[in-house]
Amino acid sequence: MKEAIRQAKKAWKIEEVPIGCVIVYQGKIIGRGYNRRTTDKNPLAHAEISAIKKASKVMGDWRLEECTLYVTLEPCQMCSGAIVQARIPRVVVGCMNPKAGCAGSILNLLQVEAFNHQAELTTGVLEEECSQMMKSFFKELRKKQKMKKKEQESANMPEENP
């Protein structure tokens, strides 16, 4: 999870929501990713998708059946679907996402019995660090947005005539 957090910090450096992911096979990291949705102008550029693509390339197969995926924030519906499609058997989550999480918060797409694959789920690993990173990022973002709004308002104010 510490490496996933390092990946999330890369996202933060480019002003992306700090989400990071790594995929491990036999104790070795074979895929890394971080959120680049705004930077790449691509709604698919999530940390998990990037890590799955890289891991699949390393493995030479789309099936990642003996891997573990570590992610700092609970996966969304798209990423949960990709995890199921990649046959990843174990998922470790830092903090949950009550607004968009699909590994237990809103839905649990990782453990739908009707699907031909389910993933074992572990949550709360380095939860405080992952959660605090998200809170700090959004606090900083709101502060920047507030300052930008004030700058725009002052630029649009008519000058006073003495």
C-alpha positions as CSV (number, residue, x, y, z in Angstrom):
1,M,0.0,0.0,0.0
2,K,2.9,2.3,0.6
3,E,3.9,2.2,-3.1
4,A,0.2,2.9,-4.0
5,I,0.4,5.9,-1.8
6,R,3.6,7.0,-3.6
7,Q,1.7,6.7,-6.9
8,A,-1.2,8.8,-5.5
9,K,1.3,11.5,-4.6
10,K,2.4,11.6,-8.2
11,A,-1.2,12.4,-9.1
12,W,-1.4,15.1,-6.5
13,K,1.8,16.7,-7.9
14,I,0.0,17.2,-11.3
15,E,-3.2,18.5,-9.5
16,E,-5.1,15.3,-10.0
17,V,-7.2,13.6,-7.3
18,P,-4.6,11.5,-5.5
19,I,-5.4,7.9,-6.2
20,G,-2.7,5.4,-6.7
21,C,-2.6,1.7,-7.5
22,V,-0.1,-1.1,-7.7
23,I,-0.5,-4.8,-8.8
24,V,1.7,-7.4,-7.2
25,Y,2.6,-10.9,-8.6
26,Q,4.7,-13.2,-6.4
27,G,5.9,-10.4,-4.3
28,K,6.9,-8.2,-7.2
29,I,5.2,-5.0,-8.4
30,I,4.2,-5.6,-12.1
31,G,1.9,-2.7,-12.6
32,R,1.7,0.9,-11.3
33,G,-0.8,3.6,-11.9
34,Y,-2.1,6.9,-10.7
35,N,-5.1,9.1,-11.6
36,R,-4.5,11.2,-14.8
37,R,-8.1,11.8,-15.9
38,T,-7.9,15.6,-16.2
39,T,-4.3,15.6,-17.5
40,D,-5.0,13.1,-20.2
41,K,-8.6,14.5,-20.8
42,N,-9.7,10.8,-20.6
43,P,-12.4,9.5,-18.3
44,L,-10.7,6.1,-18.4
45,A,-7.4,7.3,-17.0
46,H,-7.9,5.9,-13.5
47,A,-5.1,4.5,-11.4
48,E,-6.5,1.0,-11.5
49,I,-7.0,0.9,-15.3
50,S,-3.4,2.1,-15.8
51,A,-2.0,-0.5,-13.4
52,I,-4.1,-3.3,-15.0
53,K,-2.8,-2.4,-18.5
54,K,0.8,-2.4,-17.4
55,A,0.4,-5.6,-15.4
56,S,-1.3,-7.4,-18.3
57,K,1.6,-6.3,-20.6
58,V,4.2,-7.7,-18.2
59,M,2.3,-10.9,-17.7
60,G,1.6,-11.3,-21.4
61,D,-2.1,-12.1,-20.6
62,W,-5.2,-10.2,-19.7
63,R,-5.9,-12.7,-16.9
64,L,-4.2,-11.5,-13.7
65,E,-5.3,-14.6,-11.7
66,E,-2.5,-14.8,-9.2
67,C,-2.1,-11.0,-8.5
68,T,-3.1,-8.7,-5.7
69,L,-4.3,-5.1,-6.5
70,Y,-3.6,-2.4,-3.9
71,V,-5.4,0.9,-4.3
72,T,-5.6,4.0,-2.1
73,L,-9.3,4.7,-2.7
74,E,-12.2,2.2,-3.1
75,P,-12.6,1.5,-6.8
76,C,-15.5,3.1,-8.8
77,Q,-17.9,1.0,-11.0
78,M,-15.6,1.1,-14.0
79,C,-12.5,0.0,-12.1
80,S,-14.3,-2.6,-10.2
81,G,-15.6,-4.0,-13.5
82,A,-12.1,-4.0,-14.9
83,I,-10.8,-5.8,-11.8
84,V,-13.4,-8.5,-12.2
85,Q,-12.7,-8.8,-16.0
86,A,-9.0,-9.1,-15.3
87,R,-9.7,-12.0,-12.8
88,I,-7.7,-10.3,-10.1
89,P,-8.4,-12.5,-7.0
90,R,-7.4,-10.1,-4.2
91,V,-8.0,-6.4,-3.8
92,V,-6.6,-4.3,-0.9
93,V,-8.2,-0.9,-0.4
94,G,-6.8,2.0,1.7
95,C,-10.0,4.1,2.3
96,M,-13.6,3.7,1.3
97,N,-15.4,6.1,-1.0
98,P,-19.0,6.6,0.2
99,K,-19.8,8.8,-2.8
100,A,-18.7,6.5,-5.7
101,G,-17.3,3.3,-4.3
102,C,-18.3,0.0,-5.8
103,A,-16.3,-2.4,-3.6
104,G,-18.8,-2.1,-0.7
105,S,-19.8,1.5,-0.2
106,I,-22.6,1.9,-2.8
107,L,-22.4,-1.5,-4.4
108,N,-19.9,-4.4,-4.2
109,L,-19.2,-5.4,-7.8
110,L,-16.2,-7.4,-6.7
111,Q,-18.3,-10.0,-5.0
112,V,-21.4,-10.5,-7.1
113,E,-22.0,-14.2,-7.1
114,A,-23.7,-14.2,-10.5
115,F,-20.4,-13.2,-12.1
116,N,-17.9,-16.0,-12.9
117,H,-15.2,-14.3,-10.9
118,Q,-15.2,-12.6,-7.5
119,A,-12.3,-10.9,-5.6
120,E,-11.4,-11.3,-2.0
121,L,-11.6,-7.8,-0.5
122,T,-9.5,-6.3,2.4
123,T,-10.2,-2.7,3.4
124,G,-8.7,-0.2,5.8
125,V,-5.0,-0.8,5.1
126,L,-3.2,2.4,5.9
127,E,-6.7,3.9,6.0
128,E,-5.8,7.0,8.0
129,E,-2.9,8.0,5.7
130,C,-5.0,7.4,2.5
131,S,-8.1,9.2,4.0
132,Q,-6.0,12.2,5.2
133,M,-4.4,12.5,1.8
134,M,-7.8,12.8,0.1
135,K,-9.1,15.3,2.7
136,S,-6.0,17.4,2.4
137,F,-6.1,17.4,-1.4
138,F,-9.7,18.6,-1.5
139,K,-9.2,21.2,1.3
140,E,-6.3,22.6,-0.8
141,L,-8.4,22.4,-4.0
142,R,-11.3,24.3,-2.4
143,K,-8.9,27.0,-1.1
144,K,-7.4,27.4,-4.6
145,Q,-10.9,27.6,-6.1
146,K,-12.0,30.2,-3.6
147,M,-8.9,32.4,-4.3
148,K,-9.4,32.1,-8.0
149,K,-13.1,33.2,-7.6
150,K,-12.0,36.2,-5.6
151,E,-9.4,37.2,-8.2
152,Q,-12.1,36.9,-10.9
153,E,-14.6,39.0,-8.9
154,S,-12.0,41.7,-8.2
155,A,-11.0,41.8,-11.9
156,N,-14.6,42.3,-12.9
157,M,-15.4,45.0,-10.4
158,P,-15.8,48.5,-12.0
159,E,-13.3,51.1,-10.8
160,E,-14.6,53.8,-8.5
161,N,-14.7,57.4,-9.7
162,P,-13.5,59.8,-7.0
